């Protein structure tokens, strides 16, 4: 399978995804993984520019929906956590009292949390009186301040976000963008006067996620997570998962509805127009550099990255051909460069003294959507030869090139969307279901295949879910946003239900 | 001095700078200082936008000069420091061997350094085998990677930068933007094939600093720091200091020439075109949120901030007057808004249902350069009433308003520059010099006044400098970039010298 061309690039075949992915992130110069702490990569300029463009899309959505950008400190004193602990205790008590378990968190959050963070215990040579941790996410520091900012209904809704580095003491194997210890993180946090306000926010978050994923040409499964995978302190958690080509799902966005569950712990109350003190309702919406990991993993191929035009650091590369033969070639190249830049495109002129093949090779690895060649013969025909990273070459007139480029980039985006959908859809199959064996035990009708996601109707109990996960070795993503149109039998209980769910191997 | 208007704003008079500064940063909503760790402020949207605009100016300069943006990890394993320690030891040995002391660092960097950083000692519940510190600056992590990236002369020059959070375990009193524990930091690091390359980089850095300070309307003193204030491992350090209105100097930018002093410690060598292995030469250029602190401190007044147009989050606020009387007012306001936005201005329409006085009041506090009122009478005259934050109102025709606005903003920038220069110049005075008292001891001719910077000719030894600092209670900034045109007697030795220096109370 490995042609000499590929061997030269040093890129493993994408069919070997687990070898291809870690190789391509370095070959395409997104990151350097040789920093002496595993899971803390160095962002190279090309990777950082791609990420900044993704951040730009997130900021666009935030501006459109009236969120304001703040920046909170990285370090959180341990004693602020007491408030979180109080919350968890309260929820436990409610559970003990027999309240609807879908409204509760059941784990010991305190110890779970403390195991996952980095701790600063010394300033200079002094032991700190109160240790501080590096934020894994910012509920605690933000809510501490929100309590100072919110007095009356006029202060609500409060819609904030930040894009910052967060940290996780990761003990599993790290993977660039997918599982790292210093995380480039986006988090939006909102506060509302009532549950309806938070409900509407969750709707808005869902739309923003779809808008962002549309720009990244990524299809996703949106699910309401099972209660045991709900974020600590949340009433419910929804998540968007991207199906990677190896059949594993990658959670790229989550949004949490907290109802008023944090209000008591953090004294988050407000005075309504009638002078009554009321608890605040809250939500969180998080994304991270995993979005870039999903882009790399879904769109790339044997020849390198394929960048969606929305986040390609270079959308169009222009290559002069035989410029020494005809000096008008360079003039024409820079004219086109100027036109395209003025129209807002990200353009690069590659006038290196290299043969065209070598240049194509480089820009294929980087996944530049459009490569434009202009040589002496093109000047005669007043046109240029344009190659799309998704395949195909055509001669395009220089007159009206800006409009043509716009159309070609849109075509590439559409092509990426349909390819990605095809890949993802091809990895989802119907759950085989169970039969009784000779001893009367439930066994899978067919064995679970590695690298596939299974769709099923599921309306069972928590212990049914546990049995399902155990027998398949996969994880339930939760209730899909798109239920079945008509009831079908639950894969476990046989009871009719419209609850569509997926089980998969998650990253 | 305090009119009722000022009392209402709650802004102390700027003549009481040390009360005014900490008040205005919160009143103008740049930061919130109530986060439970001193020196770690929460950036509010208005402050963050201002800072982002400063970052934008720095990025513009970096792009112009061919620097590429990277992002290195925050955490640095302690053992990487061994390399720095080796460097310091080497320099000590050189000093002991009687090498030119201007090329050496004399302090115990290791212990000094360890006292100034935060230490991560635990991941989850595990003690880390190798403690990690939060970067105070990134020489160590960057040079570790540079050694992997640089092989041959073709890899040079390497010009990198990043804009990140850095940390300092600060034991002195903290002040927003000026002395903080989590620092919004800019750092450019370059590697060159020879000393001349690094020399040229230092020149380029000097020009960039002046370009940035010009945009911020800030005059500065540029000095080559005395050897004892040279950055660890540097051959020499140059710094730009802004004179604050209270007569203290604020170091806002430094650039360091390392020569090849780090090459050995970090194995930073390259193969020249003839195949010889040679040591790399390096430089660093650093700035921080102190730039915003200088802007606030220098330009603000009794009524609030005064934002230089280059970094004003809102350059022009448009206020409709009596829009209920004539609905065409709002139409006209939004037309102007659209025109100004299309021309690239940052504009805000304040259509709140408040009386104009209250609106002016708010935008004065925020330091918006231009306030535009459009009311029914203005529609008749096809003009608007424009107030500049630096003073003065005039009626400006709506026809051609974009050009007028551009000119008015430029006028405000010039006005801020000349005002700031006047303030700074007014705080620099001639050093009184010494006389012998009845016992033959050198004593100051006149006492040192609080809140002034003294200029003097100084060509003495290190111990002369120490005596000078001790007798005045001030700090030598080092050799000014502008020496005296003709030799004058050194304030200590009396020997003629052109070395112009300043002594001041530094932040």
Interface residues (C-beta under 8 A of the other chain):
Chain A: X32 X34 X35 X36 X37 X40 X41 X42 X43 X44 X45 X48 X49 X68 X69 X70 X71 X72 X73 X74 X75 X77 X80 X114 X115 X116 X117 X118 X119 X120 X121 X122 X123 X124 X125 X131 X132 X134 X141 X144 X145 X148 X149 X164 X165 X167 X169 X171 X182
Chain B: X32 X34 X35 X36 X37 X40 X41 X42 X43 X44 X45 X48 X49 X68 X69 X70 X71 X72 X73 X74 X75 X77 X80 X114 X115 X116 X117 X118 X119 X120 X121 X122 X123 X124 X125 X126 X131 X132 X134 X141 X144 X145 X148 X149 X164 X165 X167 X169 X171 X182
